[in-house]
Amino acid sequence: MGNRLSKIYTRTGDDGSTGLGDGSRVAKESLRVEAYGSVDETNSAVGVVLAVPALSAAVHRSLTEVQHDLFDLGGELCIPGHKMITAAHVERLENDLDGFNEALPPLKEFILPGGGAAAAACHMARAICRRAERRCWSLARAEAVEPDALKYLNRLSDLLFVVARVLAREYQGSEVLWRHRR
């Protein structure tokens, strides 16, 4: 277990640098900090979805596990060479995806990111997750990033899309279809 913070501000970042988990210091805008910062944003956005009252038990369970995984992934990215996300994490997302998608009708049109407050929050989490994935790929082009971490974010954005479809039906009854010939 890491150190507990008894004092939140340290003033060590006032020069534009921040400490990584291995004790090294990097610029706050470094690719690594951008990557784990975007993962943290994704986790926060998933928290907004989880704050929606009366989520189904399956959605709540899946997204709660995702939050724990994202915290681990942030730690993995914060400590160069550390690995916490494995193929088993990716497989769990795929199983959840298959389970949620099974009950949905086939998607024949593009859908707009809406469908009620819960679905819209999930679409926002999906878009933020896609950004996190892009930031992690930028980092992977410059430094070593575990392949399972990259796969995890790719599957997670898919899961969030499918969960948004589920939530649109649970809360609003339907999705908002894109009208390409309006």
C-alpha positions in Angstrom: 0.0 0.0 0.0 1.3 3.4 -0.9 1.8 6.4 1.3 -1.3 8.1 2.7 -1.5 11.8 2.1 -1.8 13.8 5.3 -1.2 17.1 3.5 -2.8 17.5 0.0 -0.6 20.3 -1.3 3.2 19.9 -1.5 4.2 22.9 -3.7 6.5 20.6 -5.6 4.5 21.0 -8.8 4.7 24.8 -8.8 7.5 24.6 -11.3 5.4 22.7 -13.9 6.7 19.2 -13.0 5.0 16.3 -11.3 6.3 13.1 -9.6 5.7 9.7 -11.1 5.2 6.6 -9.1 8.8 5.6 -9.4 10.0 8.9 -7.9 11.1 10.5 -11.1 9.8 13.9 -12.1 8.5 14.9 -15.5 6.8 17.9 -17.0 3.1 18.1 -16.2 2.3 18.1 -20.0 4.4 15.0 -20.7 2.8 12.2 -22.8 2.8 9.9 -19.7 0.9 12.5 -17.5 -1.5 13.2 -20.4 -2.2 9.4 -20.7 -2.9 8.7 -17.0 -4.7 12.1 -16.7 -7.1 11.0 -19.4 -7.6 7.7 -17.8 -8.5 9.6 -14.6 -11.0 11.7 -16.5 -12.5 8.5 -17.9 -12.8 7.1 -14.4 -14.5 10.3 -13.2 -16.9 10.2 -16.1 -17.8 6.6 -15.3 -18.5 7.8 -11.7 -21.0 10.2 -13.1 -22.8 7.3 -14.8 -22.7 5.3 -11.6 -24.3 8.3 -9.8 -27.5 7.8 -11.8 -30.2 6.4 -9.5 -31.6 2.9 -10.0 -29.0 1.5 -12.4 -29.5 -2.2 -13.1 -27.4 -4.4 -10.9 -25.5 -5.7 -13.9 -24.6 -2.2 -15.2 -23.6 -1.1 -11.6 -21.4 -4.2 -11.1 -19.7 -3.9 -14.5 -19.0 -0.2 -14.2 -17.8 -0.5 -10.6 -15.3 -3.1 -11.7 -14.3 -0.7 -14.5 -13.6 2.1 -12.0 -11.3 -0.2 -10.0 -9.5 -1.2 -13.3 -9.1 2.4 -14.4 -7.5 3.3 -11.1 -5.1 0.4 -11.5 -4.4 1.4 -15.1 -3.6 5.0 -14.0 -1.2 3.5 -11.5 0.3 1.3 -14.2 0.9 4.4 -16.4 2.2 6.4 -13.5 5.0 3.8 -12.8 7.0 3.1 -16.0 7.4 -0.6 -16.5 4.6 -1.6 -14.1 1.8 -3.9 -15.2 -1.6 -4.2 -13.5 -4.0 -4.7 -16.4 -4.0 -8.2 -17.9 -5.7 -10.1 -20.6 -8.2 -11.3 -18.0 -9.4 -7.7 -17.6 -9.9 -7.4 -21.3 -11.7 -10.7 -21.4 -14.1 -9.6 -18.6 -15.0 -6.5 -20.6 -15.7 -8.7 -23.6 -17.9 -11.0 -21.6 -19.8 -8.0 -20.2 -20.1 -6.5 -23.7 -21.5 -9.8 -25.1 -24.0 -10.0 -22.2 -25.3 -6.5 -22.6 -25.3 -6.6 -26.4 -27.2 -9.8 -26.6 -30.5 -8.2 -25.5 -30.2 -5.2 -27.8 -31.6 -5.1 -31.3 -29.1 -4.9 -34.2 -27.8 -1.5 -34.8 -28.8 -0.4 -38.3 -28.4 3.4 -38.0 -25.9 5.7 -36.3 -27.2 6.9 -32.9 -26.7 10.3 -31.4 -25.1 10.6 -28.0 -28.3 11.2 -26.0 -31.2 9.0 -25.1 -31.8 10.4 -21.6 -29.4 11.6 -18.9 -28.0 8.2 -18.0 -27.2 7.3 -21.6 -25.8 10.7 -22.4 -23.5 10.5 -19.4 -22.4 7.1 -20.6 -21.7 8.5 -24.1 -19.6 11.3 -22.5 -17.6 8.6 -20.7 -17.2 6.8 -24.0 -15.8 9.9 -25.7 -13.4 10.6 -22.9 -12.3 7.0 -22.9 -11.5 7.3 -26.6 -9.4 10.3 -25.8 -7.6 8.3 -23.1 -6.9 5.6 -25.6 -5.5 8.1 -28.1 -3.2 9.6 -25.4 -2.0 6.1 -24.4 -1.2 5.3 -28.0 0.7 8.6 -28.3 2.7 7.5 -25.2 3.1 4.0 -26.7 4.7 5.5 -29.8 7.4 7.1 -27.6 7.7 4.8 -24.6 6.8 1.2 -23.6 3.1 0.7 -22.7 1.7 -2.7 -22.0 -0.4 -4.0 -24.9 -3.2 -5.2 -22.5 -3.6 -1.6 -21.3 -4.3 -0.4 -24.8 -6.6 -3.3 -25.6 -8.5 -2.6 -22.3 -9.3 1.0 -23.3 -10.4 0.0 -26.8 -12.8 -2.6 -25.3 -13.9 -0.2 -22.6 -15.1 2.4 -25.2 -17.1 -0.4 -26.9 -18.6 -1.4 -23.5 -19.6 2.2 -22.7 -21.3 2.5 -26.1 -23.3 -0.7 -25.5 -24.2 0.3 -22.0 -25.3 3.7 -23.3 -27.7 1.8 -25.6 -29.0 -0.2 -22.7 -29.5 2.9 -20.5 -31.3 4.7 -23.3 -33.8 1.9 -23.3 -34.1 1.6 -19.5 -34.6 5.3 -18.9 -36.1 6.7 -22.1 -37.4 3.7 -24.0 -35.4 4.3 -27.2 -32.2 5.7 -28.7 -31.9 8.9 -30.7 -31.2 7.9 -34.3 -29.1 10.1 -36.6 -31.2 11.5 -39.4 -28.7 11.7 -42.3 -31.3 13.1 -44.8 -33.0 15.8 -42.8 
